[in-house]
Amino acid sequence: MGVLYITSQTGGVGKTTLTAALVAILKDSGKKAIGLISSTERDILSRLIGEEISGPSDSSRDTLVSAIVDAGAKSDFVIAEGPCTVDQADHVDIVSKTDAKVIVVSDFIDGDSCLEFARGFGSALAGVVFNCRTRYGRTEMANKLTPLFEEAGISILGVIPEDRTLLSLTVGQISENLGGKFFCGKHRSDRLVENFMIGGFGMDPGEYAFSTKTKKAVVVRGDRPDVQMSALQTDMECFIMTNGLEPIEYVKYEADEENVAIIIVDTNTLETMDRLSPLQELARFDHPEKLERAKILVSENLCVEKLAVSE
């Protein structure tokens, strides 16, 4: 049995995503792997992966140790997510009692802040994974973080870039958070939205402007069929029509033909955009497309051979 213990100094840095992706990758390679996840998303992840994702009834040290040992008796590998509710001394004790290798996950923006935390695991540390590297963060990675961790003798297992798919919400989640109602296309509520665009502003022809983004939601007044028809010529997932105004029947017909949902909200366009801004913080790892994307990102950017996991 091999045990990987995935932990972090703070929450919300991608531990659940990495845990689920590794379990899925191992499963795809023919290995029996069990993931132990402390979050409420484990039932969703079990359905996505088609493999057991379980978790202890509470996040105490002794309960997690027992869960890891029990899972190990039934599998080749155990990938356990360390909860943020225990201190580092408890993490170290869990790792010691289960003979686990540790992966510390850190947000790229605060990458240097996890150095001492990672160092605290001593020889059990496999290395660090930096998540959500910004588009222009390669220079900082090469000039700052890589030398810093190399000097400390800590392996950098991988650097995973920021990815819009993983940060996206579904059409249905967006509608719910905006208090909107579906005018049509409610059955498409599970489609992921990666970009938002405002319709009706700018000097460029509408179709050209809208073609610059894919998998998008277009925020536009309901009484702008010219803008709506231009948007429908491009790759999009839904309209968010503002001011409580419904579109004309021909736009509804074309939206149905193009498999585009229409959501009606009472707020105006600028108010709606303001309400959309913080929604990214609500994104969860809860969609088949996110799992597939995570598997690709982990496979391409994580040095799995350095993990030294043995059965």
C-alpha beads as a LAMMPS data file, in Angstrom:
LAMMPS data file: protein, C-alpha beads

311 atoms
310 bonds

1 atom types
1 bond types

-500.0 500.0 xlo xhi
-500.0 500.0 ylo yhi
-500.0 500.0 zlo zhi

Masses

1 110.0

Atoms # bond

1 1 1 0.000 0.000 0.000
2 1 1 1.200 3.495 -0.848
3 1 1 -0.180 6.519 0.974
4 1 1 -0.081 10.098 -0.252
5 1 1 -1.123 12.774 2.217
6 1 1 -2.110 15.999 0.482
7 1 1 -2.191 19.014 2.743
8 1 1 -1.751 22.769 2.819
9 1 1 -1.177 25.628 5.191
10 1 1 -4.456 27.303 4.189
11 1 1 -7.736 26.225 2.634
12 1 1 -9.002 26.800 -0.875
13 1 1 -5.733 26.079 -2.684
14 1 1 -6.755 22.970 -4.655
15 1 1 -6.208 19.969 -2.372
16 1 1 -9.539 18.386 -3.281
17 1 1 -8.907 18.866 -6.996
18 1 1 -5.453 17.292 -6.796
19 1 1 -6.698 14.399 -4.660
20 1 1 -9.550 13.581 -7.034
21 1 1 -7.357 13.919 -10.126
22 1 1 -4.705 11.556 -8.746
23 1 1 -7.315 8.955 -7.791
24 1 1 -8.806 9.159 -11.294
25 1 1 -5.384 8.951 -12.980
26 1 1 -4.421 5.889 -10.931
27 1 1 -7.763 4.275 -11.705
28 1 1 -7.243 4.900 -15.417
29 1 1 -3.858 3.177 -15.178
30 1 1 -5.469 0.051 -13.722
31 1 1 -4.621 0.667 -10.079
32 1 1 -7.040 0.404 -7.185
33 1 1 -6.969 3.760 -5.425
34 1 1 -9.163 5.154 -2.672
35 1 1 -9.460 8.858 -2.024
36 1 1 -10.182 10.221 1.429
37 1 1 -11.626 13.713 1.248
38 1 1 -12.773 15.733 4.222
39 1 1 -15.017 18.086 2.241
40 1 1 -18.736 17.770 1.539
41 1 1 -17.931 17.189 -2.149
42 1 1 -16.927 13.552 -1.721
43 1 1 -20.317 12.131 -2.810
44 1 1 -20.192 14.227 -5.985
45 1 1 -16.612 13.135 -6.655
46 1 1 -17.468 9.463 -6.175
47 1 1 -20.064 9.777 -8.923
48 1 1 -17.655 11.636 -11.201
49 1 1 -14.764 9.234 -10.808
50 1 1 -16.738 6.006 -10.534
51 1 1 -14.456 5.022 -7.693
52 1 1 -14.782 5.178 -3.957
53 1 1 -14.200 8.603 -2.478
54 1 1 -14.842 8.466 1.221
55 1 1 -13.874 10.388 4.289
56 1 1 -13.843 10.169 8.070
57 1 1 -16.919 11.158 10.053
58 1 1 -14.854 13.923 11.603
59 1 1 -11.457 15.454 10.902
60 1 1 -9.730 14.482 14.132
61 1 1 -6.259 12.988 14.023
62 1 1 -7.161 9.505 15.292
63 1 1 -10.229 9.210 13.069
64 1 1 -8.231 10.070 9.964
65 1 1 -5.458 7.623 10.855
66 1 1 -8.040 4.838 11.211
67 1 1 -9.659 5.783 7.908
68 1 1 -6.311 5.658 6.094
69 1 1 -5.413 2.270 7.588
70 1 1 -8.830 0.811 6.747
71 1 1 -8.677 2.133 3.175
72 1 1 -5.169 0.785 2.739
73 1 1 -6.334 -2.743 3.464
74 1 1 -8.612 -2.553 0.412
75 1 1 -6.459 -0.755 -2.141
76 1 1 -3.100 -0.294 -3.822
77 1 1 -2.998 3.405 -3.042
78 1 1 -4.634 5.789 -0.603
79 1 1 -4.757 9.479 -1.475
80 1 1 -5.774 11.343 1.688
81 1 1 -6.636 15.022 1.880
82 1 1 -5.389 16.544 5.118
83 1 1 -8.005 18.776 6.768
84 1 1 -7.260 22.413 7.540
85 1 1 -8.838 22.030 10.971
86 1 1 -5.846 20.314 12.583
87 1 1 -2.471 21.851 13.380
88 1 1 0.844 20.823 11.871
89 1 1 1.791 18.643 14.828
90 1 1 -1.299 16.531 14.169
91 1 1 -0.518 16.392 10.442
92 1 1 2.981 15.133 11.248
93 1 1 1.572 12.528 13.637
94 1 1 -0.914 11.273 11.018
95 1 1 1.866 10.975 8.456
96 1 1 4.127 9.143 10.898
97 1 1 1.465 6.616 11.899
98 1 1 0.480 5.836 8.295
99 1 1 3.948 5.948 6.709
100 1 1 2.620 8.456 4.190
101 1 1 4.434 10.687 1.761
102 1 1 3.361 14.326 1.940
103 1 1 2.471 16.708 -0.863
104 1 1 2.042 20.313 0.230
105 1 1 -0.217 22.341 -2.061
106 1 1 0.199 26.106 -2.183
107 1 1 -1.461 28.889 -4.105
108 1 1 1.085 30.340 -6.529
109 1 1 0.474 33.940 -5.415
110 1 1 1.572 33.128 -1.854
111 1 1 4.015 30.427 -2.862
112 1 1 6.873 31.350 -0.548
113 1 1 4.620 31.346 2.527
114 1 1 4.430 27.530 2.653
115 1 1 8.192 26.976 2.901
116 1 1 8.412 26.500 6.667
117 1 1 5.186 24.492 6.727
118 1 1 6.592 22.112 4.106
119 1 1 9.938 21.883 5.862
120 1 1 8.150 20.730 9.016
121 1 1 7.379 17.323 7.481
122 1 1 11.049 16.412 7.212
123 1 1 11.892 13.242 5.303
124 1 1 8.204 12.420 4.796
125 1 1 7.851 15.352 2.410
126 1 1 7.648 14.318 -1.241
127 1 1 7.500 17.930 -2.350
128 1 1 5.389 20.974 -3.089
129 1 1 2.815 21.638 -5.802
130 1 1 2.070 25.246 -6.743
131 1 1 -1.458 25.748 -8.011
132 1 1 -3.049 28.505 -10.108
133 1 1 0.144 29.880 -11.601
134 1 1 -0.835 33.129 -13.259
135 1 1 -0.482 33.608 -17.001
136 1 1 2.635 35.738 -16.624
137 1 1 4.036 33.971 -13.567
138 1 1 6.782 31.941 -15.251
139 1 1 9.431 34.563 -14.533
140 1 1 8.569 34.750 -10.844
141 1 1 8.597 30.966 -10.696
142 1 1 12.035 30.726 -12.307
143 1 1 13.677 33.670 -10.541
144 1 1 12.121 33.518 -7.092
145 1 1 10.293 30.361 -6.040
146 1 1 12.415 27.697 -7.728
147 1 1 15.740 28.965 -6.279
148 1 1 14.147 29.482 -2.852
149 1 1 12.850 25.933 -2.571
150 1 1 15.914 24.356 -4.177
151 1 1 18.101 26.091 -1.605
152 1 1 15.871 24.664 1.129
153 1 1 16.222 21.170 -0.346
154 1 1 12.502 20.904 -1.131
155 1 1 11.373 19.353 -4.407
156 1 1 8.874 21.225 -6.559
157 1 1 6.711 18.425 -7.915
158 1 1 4.768 20.602 -10.290
159 1 1 3.350 23.997 -11.147
160 1 1 -0.276 23.897 -12.297
161 1 1 -1.451 26.910 -14.299
162 1 1 -4.582 28.872 -13.567
163 1 1 -7.415 27.386 -15.582
164 1 1 -10.794 28.838 -16.469
165 1 1 -12.555 25.483 -16.594
166 1 1 -11.727 24.756 -12.961
167 1 1 -12.835 28.249 -11.921
168 1 1 -16.117 28.146 -13.829
169 1 1 -19.716 27.835 -12.684
170 1 1 -22.623 26.200 -14.450
171 1 1 -25.425 28.123 -16.122
172 1 1 -27.743 26.921 -13.363
173 1 1 -25.425 28.058 -10.572
174 1 1 -25.124 31.484 -12.162
175 1 1 -28.893 31.814 -12.474
176 1 1 -29.416 30.764 -8.872
177 1 1 -26.847 33.202 -7.501
178 1 1 -28.249 36.083 -9.551
179 1 1 -31.828 35.286 -8.578
180 1 1 -32.657 34.863 -12.257
181 1 1 -35.340 32.848 -14.014
182 1 1 -34.986 30.713 -17.127
183 1 1 -36.844 32.055 -20.150
184 1 1 -35.700 29.013 -22.132
185 1 1 -33.008 26.339 -22.027
186 1 1 -33.279 25.300 -18.382
187 1 1 -32.295 21.770 -19.431
188 1 1 -28.898 23.233 -20.357
189 1 1 -28.254 24.438 -16.813
190 1 1 -25.323 22.036 -16.344
191 1 1 -23.197 23.739 -19.035
192 1 1 -20.035 25.431 -17.755
193 1 1 -19.475 29.148 -18.294
194 1 1 -15.843 30.261 -18.450
195 1 1 -16.191 33.867 -19.632
196 1 1 -18.586 36.800 -19.324
197 1 1 -19.080 39.516 -21.923
198 1 1 -21.241 42.632 -22.000
199 1 1 -23.303 43.154 -25.132
200 1 1 -23.917 46.566 -26.653
201 1 1 -20.681 48.375 -25.768
202 1 1 -17.690 49.072 -28.005
203 1 1 -17.167 50.129 -31.612
204 1 1 -16.213 46.755 -33.136
205 1 1 -18.820 44.747 -35.075
206 1 1 -20.751 42.561 -32.637
207 1 1 -19.908 39.170 -34.110
208 1 1 -16.184 40.002 -34.206
209 1 1 -16.161 41.141 -30.587
210 1 1 -18.107 38.131 -29.347
211 1 1 -15.879 35.691 -31.240
212 1 1 -12.916 36.576 -28.997
213 1 1 -14.298 34.453 -26.132
214 1 1 -15.718 30.926 -26.020
215 1 1 -17.944 29.126 -23.496
216 1 1 -19.340 32.473 -22.443
217 1 1 -22.369 34.146 -20.970
218 1 1 -23.419 37.376 -22.654
219 1 1 -24.969 40.036 -20.418
220 1 1 -27.309 42.224 -22.464
221 1 1 -30.593 44.088 -22.191
222 1 1 -33.562 42.003 -23.227
223 1 1 -34.586 44.595 -25.826
224 1 1 -31.400 44.402 -27.917
225 1 1 -32.118 41.745 -30.574
226 1 1 -29.339 43.142 -32.787
227 1 1 -26.709 42.406 -30.140
228 1 1 -28.296 39.093 -29.224
229 1 1 -28.290 37.842 -32.815
230 1 1 -24.628 38.809 -33.224
231 1 1 -23.727 36.865 -30.092
232 1 1 -25.637 33.811 -31.295
233 1 1 -23.270 33.557 -34.272
234 1 1 -20.456 32.650 -31.856
235 1 1 -19.657 29.956 -29.282
236 1 1 -21.683 30.714 -26.156
237 1 1 -23.591 29.001 -23.361
238 1 1 -26.234 31.469 -22.201
239 1 1 -27.648 34.964 -22.241
240 1 1 -28.189 36.915 -19.052
241 1 1 -30.844 39.411 -20.107
242 1 1 -31.179 42.394 -17.818
243 1 1 -33.804 44.882 -16.686
244 1 1 -36.380 42.085 -16.504
245 1 1 -36.946 42.338 -20.269
246 1 1 -37.735 39.267 -22.362
247 1 1 -36.348 38.861 -25.905
248 1 1 -38.437 38.782 -29.054
249 1 1 -39.719 35.407 -30.234
250 1 1 -37.201 35.127 -33.080
251 1 1 -34.261 35.423 -30.656
252 1 1 -35.793 32.704 -28.482
253 1 1 -36.155 30.492 -31.560
254 1 1 -32.525 31.021 -32.599
255 1 1 -31.306 30.464 -29.029
256 1 1 -33.113 27.126 -28.944
257 1 1 -31.597 26.215 -32.316
258 1 1 -28.093 27.040 -31.039
259 1 1 -28.597 25.317 -27.646
260 1 1 -28.205 28.583 -25.759
261 1 1 -30.095 29.181 -22.510
262 1 1 -31.703 32.535 -21.697
263 1 1 -31.816 33.819 -18.114
264 1 1 -33.814 36.918 -17.165
265 1 1 -32.686 39.088 -14.222
266 1 1 -34.270 42.234 -12.799
267 1 1 -31.014 44.163 -12.315
268 1 1 -29.518 46.396 -15.011
269 1 1 -26.439 45.402 -16.978
270 1 1 -23.807 47.111 -14.826
271 1 1 -25.415 45.943 -11.583
272 1 1 -25.497 42.423 -12.971
273 1 1 -21.793 42.524 -13.855
274 1 1 -21.011 43.743 -10.337
275 1 1 -22.870 40.759 -8.935
276 1 1 -21.053 38.370 -11.262
277 1 1 -17.589 39.523 -10.167
278 1 1 -17.421 37.606 -6.849
279 1 1 -19.110 34.441 -8.138
280 1 1 -15.794 32.813 -9.063
281 1 1 -15.140 32.369 -5.350
282 1 1 -18.145 30.015 -5.241
283 1 1 -16.711 27.637 -7.852
284 1 1 -16.513 24.022 -6.685
285 1 1 -14.921 20.880 -8.074
286 1 1 -18.243 19.316 -8.991
287 1 1 -18.465 18.726 -12.744
288 1 1 -17.284 15.983 -15.156
289 1 1 -15.538 18.528 -17.389
290 1 1 -13.610 19.827 -14.386
291 1 1 -12.429 16.330 -13.517
292 1 1 -11.258 15.679 -17.075
293 1 1 -9.481 19.020 -17.188
294 1 1 -7.853 18.418 -13.796
295 1 1 -6.561 15.037 -14.959
296 1 1 -4.940 16.675 -17.980
297 1 1 -3.395 19.487 -15.939
298 1 1 -2.018 17.130 -13.293
299 1 1 -0.681 14.660 -15.872
300 1 1 1.025 17.434 -17.844
301 1 1 2.419 19.447 -14.938
302 1 1 3.078 17.101 -12.016
303 1 1 6.251 15.036 -11.766
304 1 1 4.489 11.897 -10.611
305 1 1 7.688 9.845 -10.729
306 1 1 9.103 11.961 -7.889
307 1 1 6.342 10.944 -5.540
308 1 1 8.047 7.622 -4.782
309 1 1 4.775 5.907 -3.960
310 1 1 5.223 2.202 -3.513
311 1 1 2.683 -0.509 -2.910

Bonds

1 1 1 2
2 1 2 3
3 1 3 4
4 1 4 5
5 1 5 6
6 1 6 7
7 1 7 8
8 1 8 9
9 1 9 10
10 1 10 11
11 1 11 12
12 1 12 13
13 1 13 14
14 1 14 15
15 1 15 16
16 1 16 17
17 1 17 18
18 1 18 19
19 1 19 20
20 1 20 21
21 1 21 22
22 1 22 23
23 1 23 24
24 1 24 25
25 1 25 26
26 1 26 27
27 1 27 28
28 1 28 29
29 1 29 30
30 1 30 31
31 1 31 32
32 1 32 33
33 1 33 34
34 1 34 35
35 1 35 36
36 1 36 37
37 1 37 38
38 1 38 39
39 1 39 40
40 1 40 41
41 1 41 42
42 1 42 43
43 1 43 44
44 1 44 45
45 1 45 46
46 1 46 47
47 1 47 48
48 1 48 49
49 1 49 50
50 1 50 51
51 1 51 52
52 1 52 53
53 1 53 54
54 1 54 55
55 1 55 56
56 1 56 57
57 1 57 58
58 1 58 59
59 1 59 60
60 1 60 61
61 1 61 62
62 1 62 63
63 1 63 64
64 1 64 65
65 1 65 66
66 1 66 67
67 1 67 68
68 1 68 69
69 1 69 70
70 1 70 71
71 1 71 72
72 1 72 73
73 1 73 74
74 1 74 75
75 1 75 76
76 1 76 77
77 1 77 78
78 1 78 79
79 1 79 80
80 1 80 81
81 1 81 82
82 1 82 83
83 1 83 84
84 1 84 85
85 1 85 86
86 1 86 87
87 1 87 88
88 1 88 89
89 1 89 90
90 1 90 91
91 1 91 92
92 1 92 93
93 1 93 94
94 1 94 95
95 1 95 96
96 1 96 97
97 1 97 98
98 1 98 99
99 1 99 100
100 1 100 101
101 1 101 102
102 1 102 103
103 1 103 104
104 1 104 105
105 1 105 106
106 1 106 107
107 1 107 108
108 1 108 109
109 1 109 110
110 1 110 111
111 1 111 112
112 1 112 113
113 1 113 114
114 1 114 115
115 1 115 116
116 1 116 117
117 1 117 118
118 1 118 119
119 1 119 120
120 1 120 121
121 1 121 122
122 1 122 123
123 1 123 124
124 1 124 125
125 1 125 126
126 1 126 127
127 1 127 128
128 1 128 129
129 1 129 130
130 1 130 131
131 1 131 132
132 1 132 133
133 1 133 134
134 1 134 135
135 1 135 136
136 1 136 137
137 1 137 138
138 1 138 139
139 1 139 140
140 1 140 141
141 1 141 142
142 1 142 143
143 1 143 144
144 1 144 145
145 1 145 146
146 1 146 147
147 1 147 148
148 1 148 149
149 1 149 150
150 1 150 151
151 1 151 152
152 1 152 153
153 1 153 154
154 1 154 155
155 1 155 156
156 1 156 157
157 1 157 158
158 1 158 159
159 1 159 160
160 1 160 161
161 1 161 162
162 1 162 163
163 1 163 164
164 1 164 165
165 1 165 166
166 1 166 167
167 1 167 168
168 1 168 169
169 1 169 170
170 1 170 171
171 1 171 172
172 1 172 173
173 1 173 174
174 1 174 175
175 1 175 176
176 1 176 177
177 1 177 178
178 1 178 179
179 1 179 180
180 1 180 181
181 1 181 182
182 1 182 183
183 1 183 184
184 1 184 185
185 1 185 186
186 1 186 187
187 1 187 188
188 1 188 189
189 1 189 190
190 1 190 191
191 1 191 192
192 1 192 193
193 1 193 194
194 1 194 195
195 1 195 196
196 1 196 197
197 1 197 198
198 1 198 199
199 1 199 200
200 1 200 201
201 1 201 202
202 1 202 203
203 1 203 204
204 1 204 205
205 1 205 206
206 1 206 207
207 1 207 208
208 1 208 209
209 1 209 210
210 1 210 211
211 1 211 212
212 1 212 213
213 1 213 214
214 1 214 215
215 1 215 216
216 1 216 217
217 1 217 218
218 1 218 219
219 1 219 220
220 1 220 221
221 1 221 222
222 1 222 223
223 1 223 224
224 1 224 225
225 1 225 226
226 1 226 227
227 1 227 228
228 1 228 229
229 1 229 230
230 1 230 231
231 1 231 232
232 1 232 233
233 1 233 234
234 1 234 235
235 1 235 236
236 1 236 237
237 1 237 238
238 1 238 239
239 1 239 240
240 1 240 241
241 1 241 242
242 1 242 243
243 1 243 244
244 1 244 245
245 1 245 246
246 1 246 247
247 1 247 248
248 1 248 249
249 1 249 250
250 1 250 251
251 1 251 252
252 1 252 253
253 1 253 254
254 1 254 255
255 1 255 256
256 1 256 257
257 1 257 258
258 1 258 259
259 1 259 260
260 1 260 261
261 1 261 262
262 1 262 263
263 1 263 264
264 1 264 265
265 1 265 266
266 1 266 267
267 1 267 268
268 1 268 269
269 1 269 270
270 1 270 271
271 1 271 272
272 1 272 273
273 1 273 274
274 1 274 275
275 1 275 276
276 1 276 277
277 1 277 278
278 1 278 279
279 1 279 280
280 1 280 281
281 1 281 282
282 1 282 283
283 1 283 284
284 1 284 285
285 1 285 286
286 1 286 287
287 1 287 288
288 1 288 289
289 1 289 290
290 1 290 291
291 1 291 292
292 1 292 293
293 1 293 294
294 1 294 295
295 1 295 296
296 1 296 297
297 1 297 298
298 1 298 299
299 1 299 300
300 1 300 301
301 1 301 302
302 1 302 303
303 1 303 304
304 1 304 305
305 1 305 306
306 1 306 307
307 1 307 308
308 1 308 309
309 1 309 310
310 1 310 311
